Amino acid sequence: MTFWEHFQIWLRAYLILSLFSFMYRDNKFYKFSEHVFAGLSAGYYAGLIWHTVIIQQLIDPMFVDGKWYLVFPGILGILMFARLSRNYTWVSRVSLAFVMGSTAGIYLISNLHGLVLKQSAATMISFADRGGFAATVLQVLVVVGVITTLVYFYFSKEHKGFLGGTARVGIWFIMIAFGAHFGYTVMGRISLLIGRIQFLVFDWWGGSIRSLF
Amino acid sequence: MPGIWDKIATIDRRWIYFLMALSILFPTIFVFKFPVEITVEARQLYDAIDALPDSSIIMLTFDYYPSARAETEPMSKAALRHMFSKDMQIVTLSNIPLGGPTMAENTTREIAMEFNKVYGVDYVNLGYKANYVAVMQGMASSIESIFPTDWTGTPLSELPLMLKVKNYRDISFIYVVADNATVDYWISIVNAQYGIPVGAGVTAVSAPKMYAFVESGQMTGLLGGMKGAAEYERLINHEDMAMRGMDAQSMAHFTIIFLVIIGNIGMFVMSAPKSRIGTKRD
């Protein structure tokens, strides 16, 4: 293992342990690591955008490939900096209007075509030939769950009588969904901790420390 | 004098952190090999890739931040091993600015070396471009218009693999590894509008939402969290860090369940009328 690899591993271990130290109490090591992370992220992001967007998709195509029409999106981008001036903030709204309009158009189509219609269609399939009795029961559950949950979010009429009963069934489905989400979230967070502990055990302790001492 | 439940109710939370750390550290050092069952969704993803002809071109996206590596990197590595073992050609990219392209580069190169694969011929890393919705839309007409060069700055026209890949029509399958909402757009834009099959490995936090896409047929297979990664490692018969992590995962879950049970018993005991504290809880 080279000096540089040792250095990287020790730096990572230091930052991990510094951030974990917050669980005991707030301290200077934690604060230092937190500030390093924030600063590094901002610097890296700015450099990456400069290189991959400004240079590769604006400057080079304009001056090397002669695509001068790109001056218009370039100007729209520059107008965004008008937000830094109190008197000329309104100028940035031109760019924002363009972004909002195009984004709304793209998202409207993709969400309607790719999510709403497809997901709705998935609840309207035949119960037969879906892989036996158990699969049919599950499909019925999906349909009941979708309808009762939608009824729960219908607020134009007071939830009483049949509507109220249906909405209460919907709450059960929502609660079960929350439970599934929470269980998965716990698993996800534990996985992140496992990843860091695996690094400390295998790379730092088992790799660097044991080869050094 | 306070009873045992009073003591538990006022325990310093740092003891719980310590217990959790132990419950993960212990199985990380000593292997238990808890069983890992293969789910239908993981099998579906494996079968979809396995059924593709050898030498197919696959797009593999590294749409995750370094913070989610523990869950997502084993998925990427297992998928790369599976694809390279079938001599598939792989185009990687990332829609995540912080660390995504670097992880794509390092992970792909590491696995490619195991299979003696050559950069530019067997795999290419396109890197990162901002605004993933525009990237996904734009690649439908021309990948080169969005990524004029690869991650190292080499023009795509100088990479033999990219001479064969102009747009989505040249891609057989898109395998998304993600820790965020980009999966939604790979489905709602690329799958829905261009008909390219999409499979995904996602973090556990985002997995529940994705099952709806599998059920509707919009997604071809799914890996959920570290468990999903472990399943794929088992399917390709190459057990790695995810399988190793599942011991710790199971032990941590046992600990949490134990703490939840103890906490609930304590709550019922302490909220009884004769409780020493005497505070009725809602």
Interface residues (C-beta under 8 A of the other chain):
Chain A: M23 Y24 S41 Y44 Y45 L48 I49 T52 V53 Q56 Q57 D60 P61 T103 I106 Y107 S110 N111 H113 G114 L115 K118 Q119 A121 A122 V142 A177 A180 H181 Y184 T185 V186 M187 G188 I190 S191 L192 L193 I194 G195 R196 I197 Q198 V201
Chain B: R14 Y17 M20 A21 I24 L25 T28 I29 S67 A68 R69 A70 E71 P97 L98 G127 Y128 K129 A130 V133 Q137 P148 T149 D184 Y185 I187 S188 I189 N191 A192 Q193 T203 A204 V205 A207 P208 A212 E215 S216 G217 Q218 G224 G225 M226 K227 M241 R244 G245 A248 Q249 A252 H253 I256
